[in-house]
Amino acid sequence: MTSTQDLVATSSIIIDAPRARVWRALIDPAAAKQYMFGADVRSDWEQGSPITWAGEFNGKPFKDKGEVLHVERERTLQYSHFSAMSGQPDKPENYHVVTIDLSDAGGKTRVTLQQNNNSTEAARQHSQQNWDMMLQGLKKVVEAKK
């Protein structure tokens, strides 16, 4: 039997920019609003700090939450994430862990994102599609700032 820890959504993209510029876009609320589906993202990006996402999705307001779990500047950002829109109770076992790794790729930056704890294969695929779109948006935002 497959556990939800095995159902990991993975997305990756190469961005034509140095890691420092990609990192700034990851933690800048104005940039994040452009590629995170219009959400207002708030955090001080310090380990142990809260993070919130607020906005509207399909005409419904939402406010997601989580905690910054690990920060390695210009390399790794990891946080937990819970959305009430999932219909699940707000319990630790219903949180995803999202890990974003930045690595050098021949003068560009490879961004690799993983989200664990997807409840079903369909949920994993849905998450992966959303992250693919988000990373495409991140690429567009970062590369426009050349």
N, C-alpha and C positions, 0 to 999 in steps of 0.2 A: 504494500500500500504506500502511496506517495503522501508524504506529509507536506503541509503548507510551506515549510522551510525549504522544500525542494522545488517549489514553484516560483522560480526567480525570473522576473522580467529583466531583460538585458538590452540596452541600446548603446550604440557607439557612433561617433561621428568625428571627422577630422575638420578642424577649424583653422583657416589660414590666418593665424594670429599667435603671438607668444602667449605662454601660460598666464603671465601676469594680467594680460588684457581679458582673457577668458575668465579668470578668477574674479576680477573686478565686476564683470557682468553677472556672475553667479550670486554675488552678495550685495549688489546695488539694487535697491527697491525700484527705481525708475526703469532700469533695464529689465528686471525680472517681470515687471508688469507687462512688458512688450512680448515676452516669450512664454510666460506662465498663464496664458489664456485670460489675461486681464486682471489677474489676482493681485491684491496688495499683499506683499510679503514683508513681514516685520520680524527682525531678530537683530541682536548685536553680534551674532555669529561666533560667540564664545562657547566653548564646551560647557554643557550643563544649562545653557540658556534656553528659554522658550523660543519657539518659532510659530508664527501664525500665517495663514493664507486666508484672505477674505475676498469675496467677489460674488459674481453671479454666474451660474452655469445652467444653460437651458432655461433661462428665465427664473431660476430659483436662487435666492441668496444662500451662500455657504460661508462657513468659517471653520477651516481645518486647523489642526494644531499638531505640535510635536515638540521635540527637544533636540538641540544640537548635541550629538553624541561624540563626534571627533572632528577636529580641525587640524589640518596640516597645510598651512598657507601655500597657495598656488599648487597644491598636490592632491589633497583629499578633503572632501566635505561629506560628513555622514550625519544623518538625522533620522529621527523617528517621525512618523506621519500617521495621523488618524483623521478620517473624514466621517462626519455624522451621516453624510449622504450614502455611505456604504450600507446603512440600515443595521449595522452591528452595534452592540453596546460598547461604550467607551471603557474598554478594559485593555490592559497591556497586550494580551494575546491577539487583539484586533488591530494592533499598530503594525505598519510596514516599517522596515528600515531601508532607507535610500542611501546608497553610497555612490558618490561621484568622484571619479579619479581622473586627474589630468596628467598626461605624459607627453614627452617630446615626440614629434613625428616629423623629422626632417625639416626643421624650421617652422613647423606648424604644431598644433596641439591636438592630440587625440583625447576626446572626452568619452569616458566609459561610465555608464550609469547602470546600477543594479538595484532592483526593488524586490525584497523577499516577502515571504508570508502572504502570498496571493492564495485565496481560499480555494480556487478551482483553476483548471487549465484555461477556461474561458476568461476568468478574471486576469490571469497572467498575460494572456494575449491582448486583452483590452488595455492593461497597464502598459504593456510594451508599445502598443500603437500610440498611446498618449505621450509616452516618453520620447518616441521617435519624432513626433510632431514638435514637442518641446525643444528637443535638441536641434531640429531644423530651424526653429525660431531663434534659438540662442546663436546659432551659426550666422544667421542673417543679421542679427543685432550687432554681434561682435565684428563681423567683416565689414559692416557699413561704417564703422568708426575708424577706418584706416586713415 
